[in-house]
Amino acid sequence: MNIGLYFGTFNPIHIGHLVIANHMAEYSNLDQVWLVVTPLNPFKKKASLLDNNHRYQMVVRAIEDYPKLKASDIEFKLPQPNYTINTLIYLQEKYPEHEFSIIMGEDNLKSFHKWKNYNVILENHHLYVYPRISNGVIETQFEGHEKIHFIDSPIMEISSTFIRGSIKNGKNIRPLLPEHVWQYLDEMNFYKK
C-alpha cells in the first residue's frame, strides 16, 4: 500500500487540512493518507501547542467519516526532537509491506534542502506537493525530479494560528473547523485565553 504521510502539529486541525488530505487520497495514486500529529516541530514554539493527546483526539474526530484518512501518533513514541528522516526509517521497519511518501506544501518544498538528510529522503521516498501561496523559489535540483509530484489541489489559505487568535478574540470561526473538532474545542475551552 502507498501511504502518504501528512505531518503537522494540527493545533487545531481545520477544514484546510481535511481538504488537502482528502484531495491527496482521492486524486493521487496514494491509497491512504496518515495525518501524523507531531509532538514538536523544531521550527515552532512549544508554548503555543495544546497537549499531544488533545491534538491527536481532534484529528481522530475530524477524520472519522473519511475511510482513506488515518490519524497517527507514531511520533509521540520517538525520541525528541524528531526529524522526518527518523520517522520514515521507523515506519519502514515497522511496516515493510508499505511504501511511504511525504505530503507537503509548496512552501515546504522551497526549504526542503534544509531538512535533515533531505537527499536520503528523496532517494527512498516520493514527495506529493500541493500548491501554497508563498515567497521564495524551488531549488533547481527539485525541478522536474522524478520523485516529486505536484498535485493540483485547492489552495487553502486557512491557518491554525488564525483560528487560535480568532477564538481568543471571541470570533465565530465554526465554519473553518470540522463539527466534531469545534465541539471538542468548545467543551474544553481551548484557545480562549
Secondary structure as the mmCIF struct_conf table of DSSP 4:
data_model
#
loop_
_struct_conf.conf_type_id
_struct_conf.id
_struct_conf.beg_label_comp_id
_struct_conf.beg_label_asym_id
_struct_conf.beg_label_seq_id
_struct_conf.end_label_comp_id
_struct_conf.end_label_asym_id
_struct_conf.end_label_seq_id
STRN STRN1 ASN A 2 GLY A 8
TURN_TY1_P TURN_TY1_P1 ASN A 11 PRO A 12
HELX_RH_AL_P HELX_RH_AL_P1 ILE A 15 TYR A 27
BEND BEND1 SER A 28 ASN A 29
BEND BEND2 ASP A 31 ASP A 31
STRN STRN2 GLN A 32 VAL A 37
BEND BEND3 PRO A 39 PRO A 39
TURN_TY1_P TURN_TY1_P2 PRO A 42 PHE A 43
BEND BEND4 LYS A 44 LYS A 44
HELX_RH_3T_P HELX_RH_3T_P1 LYS A 46 SER A 48
HELX_LH_PP_P HELX_LH_PP_P1 LEU A 49 ASP A 51
HELX_RH_AL_P HELX_RH_AL_P2 ASN A 52 ALA A 62
TURN_TY1_P TURN_TY1_P3 ILE A 63 ASP A 65
TURN_TY1_P TURN_TY1_P4 PRO A 67 LYS A 68
STRN STRN3 LEU A 69 SER A 72
HELX_RH_3T_P HELX_RH_3T_P2 ILE A 74 LYS A 77
BEND BEND5 LEU A 78 LEU A 78
BEND BEND6 GLN A 80 PRO A 81
HELX_RH_AL_P HELX_RH_AL_P3 THR A 84 LYS A 94
TURN_TY1_P TURN_TY1_P5 PRO A 96 GLU A 97
BEND BEND7 HIS A 98 HIS A 98
STRN STRN4 GLU A 99 GLY A 105
HELX_RH_AL_P HELX_RH_AL_P4 GLU A 106 LYS A 110
TURN_TY1_P TURN_TY1_P6 SER A 111 SER A 111
HELX_RH_3T_P HELX_RH_3T_P3 PHE A 112 LYS A 114
BEND BEND8 TRP A 115 TRP A 115
TURN_TY1_P TURN_TY1_P7 LYS A 116 ASN A 117
HELX_RH_AL_P HELX_RH_AL_P5 TYR A 118 ASN A 124
STRN STRN5 LEU A 127 TYR A 130
BEND BEND9 ASN A 135 GLY A 136
HELX_RH_3T_P HELX_RH_3T_P4 THR A 140 PHE A 142
TURN_TY1_P TURN_TY1_P8 GLU A 143 GLY A 144
TURN_TY1_P TURN_TY1_P9 GLU A 146 LYS A 147
STRN STRN6 ILE A 148 PHE A 150
HELX_RH_AL_P HELX_RH_AL_P6 SER A 160 LYS A 168
TURN_TY1_P TURN_TY1_P10 ASN A 169 GLY A 170
HELX_RH_3T_P HELX_RH_3T_P5 ARG A 174 LEU A 176
BEND BEND10 LEU A 177 LEU A 177
HELX_RH_AL_P HELX_RH_AL_P7 GLU A 179 MET A 188
TURN_TY1_P TURN_TY1_P11 ASN A 189 TYR A 191
#
